Amino acid sequence: MCSLGVADSVVSVDEEHGELQPNLDTNEVDHFVSAVQASLGGVPGIGPIVAALVTSVIPRQRLDRVADTVRILKDQLSGLQQDFVRERMLRAEFIDLLEESFPQAANAFTEERKAYIASLLKNSIKSDDLAHEQEKELLSLLGQLNDSELIILGWYGSGAKYIGQPDEYYNRHEEVLYSPLLETNATEEQLRDAALKEAYRSKLRRLELARPRDRGSDQITELGRLLLRQIDFYSLEPPE
């Protein structure tokens, strides 16, 4: 096995087969559990409940999510030549990118999100098209977007002329993409929904993943397209 520095507690590399191997037997978690139990166990009422969640459920779930992401990456790399994969995985640049991906993987509770992270890592292994700092920037951008923002960005990149144009993609994500014109008698729920969706679109513009069209609606930028391509967004879209 090859050491991956701070990543040792979660994953190692099988040098013989060039594969990532999840490793969930960690002393770090045990130390963390003891510290939290000591600080929260005596808090009246919710203390023992919070301590149990923080020391058992949450750490295990986070490690399991990282392990799931590693397993997805392993599956995505299965068609590549093992010597090539091993050589690329042992590069300092990939190890750095892998370690940077762990916090995101630990917070990824959907299979799609885990697959996006794994795809970004896989494409780093497969190609030298992007410099290391560019790959890290795309990983950072992915981490700043929630699932709804990715769906909206995917809609901009799907070739749609305007939000509301029905097609297969729109129908699949209508709950996120639909933006009704608000009347003066709009309900509080409608106002809240519209405000959040506008916040999603504003973030895409702020991150320079989208920009306004001449007619007022938004369109994807080249940076947005690059991000979607690097995470295999459309190929990982669930079927209708």
N, C-alpha and C positions, 0 to 999 in steps of 0.2 A: 504494500500500500504506500501511496505517496502522500505526504503531509500537505495540507492546504492552509497552513497558518491558523488564523482564528476560525476558519471554517471547519477545523477538525472535529468539533463537537457535533456536527450535523452530517458531514459528507466527507468521503475519502475517495481516492482514485485507485482502482485496481489496475496497476501498471501492466499486468500480464494481458488483460483483455481490453484495456483502454476504456473502462466504464466507470461512471459515477456510482458510488455505493452509499446509500443513506446510512447514517450512524446515529441512533437515537439514545445510546447509552452514555449519558453525560453526567459528570460530577458537578458541572456548573449548575445544572438544574437543581440538584440536591442542595447545594449551598444556598441558592436563591430561595428554595422552599423553606429552609430553616430560618432564614432571615425574616421572611414575610410572616411566617407563623409567630415568631417572637414579637413582631411589632403590632400585629393585628389580632392575635388570638384573644387578648384580654379586653378588646373593645366591646362594650355591652351591646346586645341586640344583634346587629348585622356583622359584628367583627368576625365571629367564627365562620359565617357564610362567605364573606369576602375573602377571608384567609384561605378557605377551601378552594374557591374559584381561582384565586391568584396563584396558589401554590400547586394546584393539581390540574384543574381543567384547562386553564389558559396556557401554561407552558407546554403541556402535552399537545394541545391543539396546534399551537404555533410550530412546534417541531414536526408534527405530522404534516402540516401544510408545506413546510420546506421539503420534507421527504417526498411528498406527492409531486411537487414541482420537479425534483430531481428524477423521479421515476418517469415523468412525462418527457423530460429531456432525454433520458436514456432511450425511450421508445422512438423519439424523433430522430435520434442518431443511429438507429439500428441499421439503416441502409448504407451507411458510410464505411469505408475501409478502416479497420480498427487501428492500424499503425498511424494513419493520418489523424484520427480522432485523438489518440493518445498524445501524439506530439503537440497538437493544438491545445489540448486541455491543460498540459503541463507548462504552457507559457505563462509568464508572470502577468501579462495583460489579461488573459482569460481568468486566471485565479482572482485577480483584482475585481473583474466584472462579476464573477460568481459571488464573491463576498458581498459586493454592493447590492446584489439581487436578493440576498437572504432576508433583509427586513421586509421587502415587498412580498416575498413568498410567504413569510410568516403571517402576514395580514391578508393573504389571498384566500377568501373563503368560497369562491366559485371556481369550478373547473376551467371556465374560460379564462379567468385571470391567471391561473397557474400556467395554462397553456401559452398565454401571451408572453409571460416571463420566460418560460422554457424556449419559446421560439426565438426570442431575442438572443438568448444564449446560444442556441443552435446555429443561428445565422452568423454569429460572431465566429464560431468554430469553422463554418463552411466557407466563409469568404473573407478576403482582405479588402473589400470595397471601402470600408469605413475605418478611419483611424480610431485608436482606442478611446480617446477623449470624446469622439463623436458617438461611439457606442454608449459610453457612460451618460452622455447628455440625453440620448434617446431613452435610456433606462430611467433617468431622472424624470423626464417628461411623462413617461408611462405611469410612474408612481404618483404624479400630481393629478392624474385624471381618474375620476370615478367611472363606474360602468356606464352611466347615462351619458357622460361627456364623450366617452369612446363611441357610443352608439351614434350620437349626433355627428361626431367627426367622420364616422364611417358613412353616414348619410350624405355629408358634403362630398365625400370622395367617391360616392357610388355613381356619379353622373347625373344626379337629380337636378332639375332646373330650379326648383323652389321647394321649400318645406311645405308638405301637404300634397305633393304630387304622388299619387298612389302607385306603388309597385310592390314586388315581393318583399323587398327589404323594408319598405315603409310599413306594410301590413304586419310584418313580424314585430316591429318595434313601435307601433302606433302610439302606445301609451306614453312613450318618451318623446316622440317626434311631433305629436299633435299639439298645435298651439292655437286655441280658439281666440277669436277677437273678443276682448272683454267689453261687456256692456256696463252701463252705470249700475245695474242691479246685480253684478257678478257676486257670487257667494265668496265667503272668506276662503273656502277651499280652492276655488278657481283662482282667486288672486294669489294665494300662496303658491299654487302650482305654476302659474305664469311667472312669478318672481323667481322661483328656483330655476326654471328652464332658461330664463334670460341670464341668470347668473352662470349657468353652465356655458352658454354661448359666449358670454363676456370673457370667461376664463380661456376659452379656446382662442379668442382674439388676442387676449393679453399674452398668452404663451406663443403667439405667432404661428399657431397651427391652422388658423382660419382668418379670413379678412372679409370686409364687406364687399359685396358686388356693387355695381353702379346703380342697380335698381333697389338697393337697400338690404337684400338678403345676403347671407354669408356664403363664402366658398372656401374650399380647402386650399392651403398653401403647399408649396413643395415640401416644407418641413413636415407638415401634417401627413402628406402622402408617404414620405420616407418612414415616419413612425409606423403607420399602418402596414407598410410593406415589411418592416423589420420584425413585427410581431405576428406576421401571417394573418392579419385580421380577417380578411374575407374568406380565406380557406378554412379558418377555424370557426366561422359563423355557424351556429347550429341550424339544422335543416328546418324548413317551415313546418 
